[in-house]
């Protein structure tokens, strides 16, 4: 243990603790910009590149970065001296001197750490006038916009992309004044190994990385003569409330439906319905593989960022993932076939909008493989944050809205559909249905708690009539890489693997309200989804009466020719750019 004084207060901490961490024990706030410490996912950015967290070491009479300076016995630190405040203010002014001043138009306005720092330090003018960088903005992808002029070289995104997600799409480029975080050879993100998981923009403290905003496109669609329908992903209903200052993890499903109706959508459906449909197809595929008709382990295919990662980084394993489309793509395929036929609407006049917790879904919707008869399954995607933006634009008092139920026939779901939004939920939902399909018996205990939680990799097994089914759950692409390398090296033997690109699954998606490193927010969102599941009478996907009706009236049975045509896809190896 080490004893030191911070602002004349005694504190004892473990050796190896930084001054910043020691100050937190005394509830002393030290501002930081480049630093971010997410212990749960082993993400620590300690580059000390911004120097905003400077404190004064009184014994040595110098300023040191608190995020990267370890405590020593007898240290005497001031975090609030005039010297410290003056230095911090000068540093932030220097950052602002080369930063675009278009805050009112910036996507991160009121959600920008640099903006917050300037406010807290009472900066009302910038004394340093100099050259401004004018670097090209990369907006060529369907998911992501990179504005290097707003990059402050904190390198959070680089750490997230390379060390946590192991994607390797971002790097420090340029020299001197023009140094910024970008891509090698200044290629568009669309031309790199980027999977569009969105975790880089989740940790970016400024507007250097933002999602491609589709709100204007949706407004145009709503003003057209098209039949515009919308679907809502499971994770959205337990996170949107945060955008309106409401309780974290609060389920606002009914308010979302009412708001979307107010915005002008013709029908409001639930992606959970399509999650149940996905389970029917995936469980059927899993059973066939267990019987020797295909290669094990089966890997889930609901996450487009993971699929992109697999196609580029593990193309030799391209036959392992399930061929099932993701739930929102299945929904689009059914909307433009079964629903169109039932409603007597020409598919070309139906527009499907998806509200997703993920920016990679924007990319996924544009994949050539995900269309039928010349129509894309999904026309456009907006994130949780973008939906909040639309609601605020119209001036809807979201908190006071009365609940409204989803429309049918694609609004009914089981508890299995709810848990799709959290890590471990997809495989738990699959096992619930696969067990009954395999044995012909009713599974009484439907909770599989070993699949649950925010750990990077979880292992569990399920006994199905004497056969041990070995399962792994990975969330985060770096954890996925570790798991797949073990599989390739035959260090583990598995029957099924669930993969989600984002920590915690969809609840931690790149399109969700920013959690700013507070991972307790993810836990509360996850718990809310499990509570939804537990509150429902029907908790297995095959029990959904509308799913049964869909198969009886249209698809035939899971794995039928029509189901394969509409609900399944294929993958292709992509070069590591």
Secondary structure, DSSP 4 states (H G I P E B T S, - for coil): -EEEEETTEEEEE-TT-BHHHHHHHTT-----SS-EEEGGGTEEE----S-TTEEEETTTTEEEETTT-B--TT-EEESS-HHHHHHHHHHHHHHHHTS---GGG-TTTTS-HHHHHHHHTT------------PPPB--SSSEEE-GGG--S--HHHHIIIIIS-----EEES-GGG-EEE-GGG--GGGSS-----HHHHH-SSTTEEEPP-HHHHHHHHTSSSEEEEEE-GGGGGTGGGGGT--TT---HHHHHHHHHHHT-SEEEEHHHHHHHHHHHHHHHHHHHHTTSS-SSEE----HHHHHHHHHH-GGGTTTB--BPPHHHHHHHHIIIIIHHHHT--GGGEEEEEEES-SHHHHHTT-TTSEETTEES--EEEEHHHHHHHHHHHT--GGGPPP-PPPSSS----HHHHGGGSTTHHHHHHHHHHHHHHHSS--S----GGG-SS-SEEEEEEEETTEEEEEEEEESHHHHHHHHHHHHTTS---SEEEEESSTTGGGG-TTSPP-TT-THHHHHHHHHHHHHHHH-S--SGGG-HHHHHHIIIII-STT-HHHHHHHB---------
